[in-house]
């Protein structure tokens, strides 16, 4: 006889996944700056990204970091949190698409 499925307790909230889905790319974006561009200020870094048009590439790379919490939530059967991560990731993808094709 097989045991009935029980939903995992704790950490299975949509808003938690959504929040982590926002935080992971932001942290990755800042870490990328800290390790790659040590000799300039953060405002100069943002100006360089905007001037060269590389902001889309860096944002896309940062959003890729959402794979970490998404896989954690999926492997631990926390599907509501995984849905939150996926939702914010899709919103980021739409924003990157708009920036890439509709902004100068």
Buried (B, 14 or more C-beta within 10 A) or exposed (E): EEEEEEEEEEBBEBEBBBBBBBBBBEEBBEEBBEEEBEEEEEEEBEEEBEEEEEBBEBBBEBBBBBEEBBEBBBEEEBBBBBBBBBBBBEBBEEEBEEBBEEEE
